[in-house]
Amino acid sequence: MDALVAELVDAQDLKSCLPKGEYGFDSRLGHYLIHLLKPATLRVLWFNAEMAHPFTITIHMVSSLDGIIAKKDNSVSWFETSDYYEKGIDEQDVWEFLKTVDCYVMGALTYEHALELSTSYGWAYGDTPTIVVTHRDLAVIRPSIEIYSGDLVTLVNERLKSKYKNVWLVGGAILAKEFIRLKLADEIRLSVLPIILGEGTLFFDQLGYEQTLHLKDVTAYKSGMVEMYYEIKK
Ligand SMILES: NC(=O)c1ccc[n+]([C@@H]2O[C@H](COP(=O)([O-])OP(=O)(O)OC[C@H]3O[C@@H](n4cnc5c(N)ncnc54)[C@H](OP(=O)(O)O)[C@@H]3O)[C@@H](O)[C@H]2O)c1
């Protein structure tokens, strides 16, 4: 953080550049996680959290150009882009940024996939509290994981708001859309990779109504990934 350069974008948005760094690994899971999480690396959200938004739920998703977030076979090699965009910026130190996320929320299917990957690569979300939304009695593999089966409005208003400031909903599409429909999500960070997958799980198939957004920022990376950062208008 010593090379932090903050630039005032607007009254509620401070954009910062973190020092360049290595991710510490280059495994397939590493790429998966980086792609899941790196779009935040260019912003220091705790500024927003502390100064403007005392509580924020951000939906973070990585998709192909055709809007797909998961292949039918659930393979994740498509996260490893081989593209190079000359004018793009380098990816930054994701781990430094991840310290600012104080709670993850995910759907049951995303959890099951994360569990599957964890047998080979370890648990992706560290010790940060992670709430899994499900109707089922799913296995809990770490003390930081909590299973939640109730109403989502109650989850946010009575459980999350009192304890956390920077909550990331890390998928999948089913749960993200529920949060949008219920007006529980504040922001979307969508990272589009330079690939057309052709089939799989769509992020937005049918939301069922029109939702206006405010584009807060766009960032293009050397990897060819483009991150779009939106505020969800309420
Ligand atoms: N590209 C990316 O950035 C990204 C990010 C995350 C995940 N993914 C991928 O996306 C896929 C999963 O996404 P998905 O959209 O199919 O599923 P999902 O949103 O991860 O999970 C949906 C499931 O969560 C449970 N659930 C959802 N809302 C609930 C509620 N209100 N109350 C109780 N339970 C609720 C239900 O499971 P039960 O009824 O069985 O409990 C539901 O079937 C995986 O392949 C994953 O790897 C990709």
The ligand as an SDF file (V2000), in Angstrom:
LIG
                    3D

 48 52  0  0  0  0  0  0  0  0999 V2000
  -17.6500  -17.1850  -13.3480 N   0  0  0  0  0  0  0  0  0  0  0  0
  -17.8300  -16.8110  -12.1050 C   0  0  0  0  0  0  0  0  0  0  0  0
  -17.4610  -15.7080  -11.6910 O   0  0  0  0  0  0  0  0  0  0  0  0
  -18.5210  -17.7430  -11.1480 C   0  0  0  0  0  0  0  0  0  0  0  0
  -18.7380  -17.3230   -9.8350 C   0  0  0  0  0  0  0  0  0  0  0  0
  -19.3930  -18.1980   -8.9890 C   0  0  0  0  0  0  0  0  0  0  0  0
  -19.8250  -19.4290   -9.4230 C   0  0  0  0  0  0  0  0  0  0  0  0
  -19.5810  -19.7770  -10.7030 N   0  0  0  0  0  0  0  0  0  0  0  0
  -20.0620  -21.0670  -11.2050 C   0  0  0  0  0  0  0  0  0  0  0  0
  -21.4840  -20.9980  -11.3320 O   0  0  0  0  0  0  0  0  0  0  0  0
  -22.0500  -22.2700  -11.0340 C   0  0  0  0  0  0  0  0  0  0  0  0
  -23.0780  -22.1320   -9.9330 C   0  0  0  0  0  0  0  0  0  0  0  0
  -23.9410  -21.0490  -10.2030 O   0  0  0  0  0  0  0  0  0  0  0  0
  -25.5280  -21.2460  -10.1840 P   0  0  0  0  0  0  0  0  0  0  0  0
  -26.1290  -19.9600  -10.6100 O   0  0  0  0  0  0  0  0  0  0  0  0
  -25.8550  -22.4570  -10.9640 O   0  0  0  0  0  0  0  0  0  0  0  0
  -25.8430  -21.5880   -8.6580 O   0  0  0  0  0  0  0  0  0  0  0  0
  -25.6150  -20.7780   -7.2830 P   0  0  0  0  0  0  0  0  0  0  0  0
  -26.2240  -19.4250   -7.3560 O   0  0  0  0  0  0  0  0  0  0  0  0
  -24.1900  -20.8860   -6.8830 O   0  0  0  0  0  0  0  0  0  0  0  0
  -26.4260  -21.6760   -6.2800 O   0  0  0  0  0  0  0  0  0  0  0  0
  -27.8270  -21.8160   -6.4360 C   0  0  0  0  0  0  0  0  0  0  0  0
  -28.3490  -22.6690   -5.3360 C   0  0  0  0  0  0  0  0  0  0  0  0
  -28.2160  -21.9780   -4.0820 O   0  0  0  0  0  0  0  0  0  0  0  0
  -29.3300  -22.3130   -3.2590 C   0  0  0  0  0  0  0  0  0  0  0  0
  -30.1340  -21.1000   -3.0680 N   0  0  0  0  0  0  0  0  0  0  0  0
  -30.2440  -20.0330   -3.8900 C   0  0  0  0  0  0  0  0  0  0  0  0
  -31.0850  -19.1280   -3.3760 N   0  0  0  0  0  0  0  0  0  0  0  0
  -31.5130  -19.6160   -2.1980 C   0  0  0  0  0  0  0  0  0  0  0  0
  -32.3710  -19.1430   -1.1780 C   0  0  0  0  0  0  0  0  0  0  0  0
  -32.9860  -17.9520   -1.2780 N   0  0  0  0  0  0  0  0  0  0  0  0
  -32.5710  -19.8950   -0.0930 N   0  0  0  0  0  0  0  0  0  0  0  0
  -31.9460  -21.0940    0.0290 C   0  0  0  0  0  0  0  0  0  0  0  0
  -31.1200  -21.6020   -0.9080 N   0  0  0  0  0  0  0  0  0  0  0  0
  -30.9020  -20.8730   -2.0030 C   0  0  0  0  0  0  0  0  0  0  0  0
  -30.1330  -23.3540   -4.0360 C   0  0  0  0  0  0  0  0  0  0  0  0
  -29.5520  -24.6130   -3.7420 O   0  0  0  0  0  0  0  0  0  0  0  0
  -30.2600  -25.7400   -2.8430 P   0  0  0  0  0  0  0  0  0  0  0  0
  -31.7290  -25.6220   -3.0470 O   0  0  0  0  0  0  0  0  0  0  0  0
  -29.7000  -27.0080   -3.3460 O   0  0  0  0  0  0  0  0  0  0  0  0
  -29.8640  -25.4650   -1.4680 O   0  0  0  0  0  0  0  0  0  0  0  0
  -29.8060  -23.0040   -5.4590 C   0  0  0  0  0  0  0  0  0  0  0  0
  -30.0040  -24.0680   -6.3400 O   0  0  0  0  0  0  0  0  0  0  0  0
  -20.9040  -23.1760  -10.6350 C   0  0  0  0  0  0  0  0  0  0  0  0
  -20.5180  -23.9050  -11.7680 O   0  0  0  0  0  0  0  0  0  0  0  0
  -19.8180  -22.2100  -10.2540 C   0  0  0  0  0  0  0  0  0  0  0  0
  -18.5360  -22.7220  -10.4290 O   0  0  0  0  0  0  0  0  0  0  0  0
  -18.9380  -18.9650  -11.5780 C   0  0  0  0  0  0  0  0  0  0  0  0
  1  2  1  0
  2  3  2  0
  2  4  1  0
  4  5  1  0
  4 48  2  0
  5  6  2  0
  6  7  1  0
  7  8  2  0
  8  9  1  0
  8 48  1  0
  9 10  1  0
  9 46  1  0
 10 11  1  0
 11 12  1  0
 11 44  1  0
 12 13  1  0
 13 14  1  0
 14 15  2  0
 14 16  1  0
 14 17  1  0
 17 18  1  0
 18 19  2  0
 18 20  1  0
 18 21  1  0
 21 22  1  0
 22 23  1  0
 23 24  1  0
 23 42  1  0
 24 25  1  0
 25 26  1  0
 25 36  1  0
 26 27  1  0
 26 35  1  0
 27 28  2  0
 28 29  1  0
 29 30  1  0
 29 35  2  0
 30 31  1  0
 30 32  2  0
 32 33  1  0
 33 34  2  0
 34 35  1  0
 36 37  1  0
 36 42  1  0
 37 38  1  0
 38 39  2  0
 38 40  1  0
 38 41  1  0
 42 43  1  0
 44 45  1  0
 44 46  1  0
 46 47  1  0
M  CHG  2   8   1  16  -1
M  END
$$$$
